[in-house]
């Protein structure tokens, strides 16, 4: 029973150290995930509105990541890329 307690304590300590070391990269990944989810929501809304104006973008992870990284300029980039490739 004592060795089991020591193993759990060691695992908890290693987890705390890993969280301290990886705090900044984890925060950046979380921020990218949040921004990409907002970009995905924007793509869904645009697909509903884009049907009326005749423009469409695919709703996928790559487009959501582009919107998450670049924001509004990324949206323009995706629209121009879609226009050029047609």
Secondary structure, 3 states (H helix, E strand, C coil): CHHHHHHHHHHHHHHHHHHHHCHHHHHHHHHHHHHHHHHHHHHHHHHHHHHHHCCCCCCCHHHHHHHHHHCHHHHHHHHHHHHHHC
